[in-house]
Amino acid sequence: MSRLTSVLLATAALTGAGSALAHDGHGLFGAHWHATDVLGFIAAAALGVVALAWFGRK
């Protein structure tokens, strides 16, 4: 298993708590979002891009 795969799997495992909801309607496909929900999704996406750039370099 490559180092990139290991990092991505670890990241996915550590962020598994992201599926826990405070109450119904939250999440990417929820009925409503709060500003902190959106910021969390943006931060997770940015971290993913940075990790891919960092570990994908030669």
N, CA and C atoms as an extended XYZ file, in Angstrom:
174
Properties=species:S:1:pos:R:3:atomname:S:1:resname:S:1:resid:I:1 pbc="F F F"
N         0.848       -1.166        0.000 N   MET     1
C         0.000        0.000        0.000 CA  MET     1
C         0.900        1.237        0.000 C   MET     1
N         0.597        2.181       -0.857 N   SER     2
C         1.431        3.374       -0.951 CA  SER     2
C         1.193        4.287        0.240 C   SER     2
N         2.103        5.194        0.434 N   ARG     3
C         1.984        6.151        1.538 CA  ARG     3
C         0.758        7.039        1.349 C   ARG     3
N         0.472        7.454        0.131 N   LEU     4
C        -0.700        8.288       -0.146 CA  LEU     4
C        -1.977        7.548        0.223 C   LEU     4
N        -2.062        6.299       -0.129 N   THR     5
C        -3.238        5.499        0.215 CA  THR     5
C        -3.393        5.396        1.724 C   THR     5
N        -2.287        5.181        2.420 N   SER     6
C        -2.328        5.097        3.881 CA  SER     6
C        -2.820        6.389        4.497 C   SER     6
N        -2.336        7.506        4.001 N   VAL     7
C        -2.743        8.811        4.532 CA  VAL     7
C        -4.218        9.060        4.255 C   VAL     7
N        -4.665        8.750        3.056 N   LEU     8
C        -6.077        8.961        2.726 CA  LEU     8
C        -6.988        8.066        3.557 C   LEU     8
N        -6.594        6.834        3.782 N   LEU     9
C        -7.388        5.931        4.612 CA  LEU     9
C        -7.425        6.409        6.068 C   LEU     9
N        -6.295        6.868        6.568 N   ALA    10
C        -6.251        7.385        7.938 CA  ALA    10
C        -7.112        8.631        8.072 C   ALA    10
N        -7.055        9.505        7.086 N   THR    11
C        -7.873       10.717        7.112 CA  THR    11
C        -9.352       10.369        7.092 C   THR    11
N        -9.721        9.424        6.265 N   ALA    12
C       -11.121        9.005        6.198 CA  ALA    12
C       -11.576        8.412        7.528 C   ALA    12
N       -10.722        7.618        8.150 N   ALA    13
C       -11.076        7.005        9.434 CA  ALA    13
C       -11.207        8.054       10.533 C   ALA    13
N       -10.293        9.023       10.526 N   LEU    14
C       -10.318       10.046       11.579 CA  LEU    14
C       -11.468       11.023       11.422 C   LEU    14
N       -11.977       11.170       10.227 N   THR    15
C       -13.082       12.111       10.009 CA  THR    15
C       -14.427       11.399        9.954 C   THR    15
N       -14.462       10.144       10.357 N   GLY    16
C       -15.706        9.394       10.374 CA  GLY    16
C       -16.751        9.990       11.292 C   GLY    16
N       -16.312       10.734       12.305 N   ALA    17
C       -17.258       11.370       13.218 CA  ALA    17
C       -18.030       12.493       12.531 C   ALA    17
N       -17.614       12.875       11.355 N   GLY    18
C       -18.311       13.928       10.613 CA  GLY    18
C       -19.719       13.542       10.221 C   GLY    18
N       -20.019       12.256       10.276 N   SER    19
C       -21.371       11.834        9.935 CA  SER    19
C       -22.324       11.953       11.124 C   SER    19
N       -21.782       12.221       12.312 N   ALA    20
C       -22.635       12.424       13.483 CA  ALA    20
C       -23.308       13.783       13.355 C   ALA    20
N       -24.588       13.815       13.606 N   LEU    21
C       -25.355       15.042       13.412 CA  LEU    21
C       -25.882       15.559       14.738 C   LEU    21
N       -25.887       16.886       14.887 N   ALA    22
C       -26.443       17.498       16.087 CA  ALA    22
C       -27.951       17.267       16.120 C   ALA    22
N       -28.595       17.423       14.991 N   HIS    23
C       -30.009       17.138       14.840 CA  HIS    23
C       -30.301       16.949       13.353 C   HIS    23
N       -31.463       16.424       13.041 N   ASP    24
C       -31.799       16.131       11.645 CA  ASP    24
C       -31.684       17.372       10.775 C   ASP    24
N       -31.274       17.162        9.549 N   GLY    25
C       -31.212       18.250        8.586 CA  GLY    25
C       -29.819       18.767        8.318 C   GLY    25
N       -28.839       18.318        9.083 N   HIS    26
C       -27.473       18.787        8.855 CA  HIS    26
C       -26.759       17.855        7.888 C   HIS    26
N       -25.668       18.316        7.372 N   GLY    27
C       -24.875       17.505        6.468 CA  GLY    27
C       -25.006       17.990        5.045 C   GLY    27
N       -24.242       17.374        4.195 N   LEU    28
C       -24.159       17.798        2.801 CA  LEU    28
C       -25.505       17.756        2.100 C   LEU    28
N       -26.342       16.778        2.423 N   PHE    29
C       -27.642       16.656        1.773 CA  PHE    29
C       -28.788       16.979        2.722 C   PHE    29
N       -28.497       17.702        3.776 N   GLY    30
C       -29.510       18.036        4.771 CA  GLY    30
C       -30.432       19.143        4.302 C   GLY    30
N       -31.478       19.358        5.093 N   ALA    31
C       -32.485       20.352        4.749 CA  ALA    31
C       -31.975       21.784        4.950 C   ALA    31
N       -31.093       21.957        5.885 N   HIS    32
C       -30.540       23.295        6.116 CA  HIS    32
C       -29.111       23.180        6.613 C   HIS    32
N       -28.362       24.242        6.425 N   TRP    33
C       -26.978       24.293        6.875 CA  TRP    33
C       -26.793       25.504        7.759 C   TRP    33
N       -25.836       25.406        8.654 N   HIS    34
C       -25.365       26.552        9.414 CA  HIS    34
C       -24.030       26.965        8.795 C   HIS    34
N       -23.600       28.162        9.089 N   ALA    35
C       -22.330       28.638        8.533 CA  ALA    35
C       -21.187       27.704        8.911 C   ALA    35
N       -21.206       27.166       10.118 N   THR    36
C       -20.121       26.268       10.530 CA  THR    36
C       -20.146       24.952        9.766 C   THR    36
N       -21.317       24.506        9.320 N   ASP    37
C       -21.382       23.305        8.481 CA  ASP    37
C       -20.630       23.547        7.177 C   ASP    37
N       -20.905       24.654        6.553 N   VAL    38
C       -20.270       24.988        5.275 CA  VAL    38
C       -18.765       25.161        5.457 C   VAL    38
N       -18.350       25.852        6.522 N   LEU    39
C       -16.917       26.040        6.762 CA  LEU    39
C       -16.213       24.699        6.988 C   LEU    39
N       -16.889       23.789        7.650 N   GLY    40
C       -16.304       22.465        7.862 CA  GLY    40
C       -16.097       21.716        6.559 C   GLY    40
N       -17.082       21.786        5.656 N   PHE    41
C       -16.935       21.131        4.352 CA  PHE    41
C       -15.814       21.786        3.539 C   PHE    41
N       -15.719       23.105        3.603 N   ILE    42
C       -14.648       23.808        2.881 CA  ILE    42
C       -13.287       23.427        3.453 C   ILE    42
N       -13.175       23.390        4.775 N   ALA    43
C       -11.908       23.033        5.412 CA  ALA    43
C       -11.509       21.599        5.063 C   ALA    43
N       -12.459       20.669        5.075 N   ALA    44
C       -12.156       19.278        4.734 CA  ALA    44
C       -11.699       19.153        3.286 C   ALA    44
N       -12.359       19.866        2.381 N   ALA    45
C       -11.967       19.823        0.970 CA  ALA    45
C       -10.575       20.416        0.781 C   ALA    45
N       -10.304       21.534        1.450 N   ALA    46
C        -8.990       22.168        1.333 CA  ALA    46
C        -7.897       21.258        1.880 C   ALA    46
N        -8.165       20.610        2.996 N   LEU    47
C        -7.187       19.690        3.570 CA  LEU    47
C        -6.925       18.521        2.629 C   LEU    47
N        -7.962       18.031        1.986 N   GLY    48
C        -7.792       16.948        1.023 CA  GLY    48
C        -6.931       17.360       -0.157 C   GLY    48
N        -7.162       18.558       -0.667 N   VAL    49
C        -6.368       19.065       -1.794 CA  VAL    49
C        -4.911       19.237       -1.383 C   VAL    49
N        -4.682       19.798       -0.203 N   VAL    50
C        -3.308       19.994        0.280 CA  VAL    50
C        -2.620       18.644        0.473 C   VAL    50
N        -3.327       17.668        1.039 N   ALA    51
C        -2.732       16.347        1.250 CA  ALA    51
C        -2.381       15.689       -0.084 C   ALA    51
N        -3.272       15.791       -1.063 N   LEU    52
C        -2.973       15.212       -2.376 CA  LEU    52
C        -1.788       15.902       -3.035 C   LEU    52
N        -1.715       17.220       -2.913 N   ALA    53
C        -0.592       17.954       -3.493 CA  ALA    53
C         0.714       17.592       -2.797 C   ALA    53
N         0.661       17.481       -1.466 N   TRP    54
C         1.861       17.189       -0.682 CA  TRP    54
C         2.383       15.778       -0.958 C   TRP    54
N         1.489       14.796       -0.903 N   PHE    55
C         1.938       13.412       -1.052 CA  PHE    55
C         1.994       12.971       -2.502 C   PHE    55
N         1.454       13.766       -3.408 N   GLY    56
C         1.507       13.421       -4.815 CA  GLY    56
C         2.713       13.989       -5.531 C   GLY    56
N         3.491       14.794       -4.830 N   ARG    57
C         4.671       15.396       -5.466 CA  ARG    57
C         5.761       14.363       -5.653 C   ARG    57
N         6.682       14.684       -6.532 N   LYS    58
C         7.776       13.739       -6.812 CA  LYS    58
C         9.024       14.126       -6.094 C   LYS    58
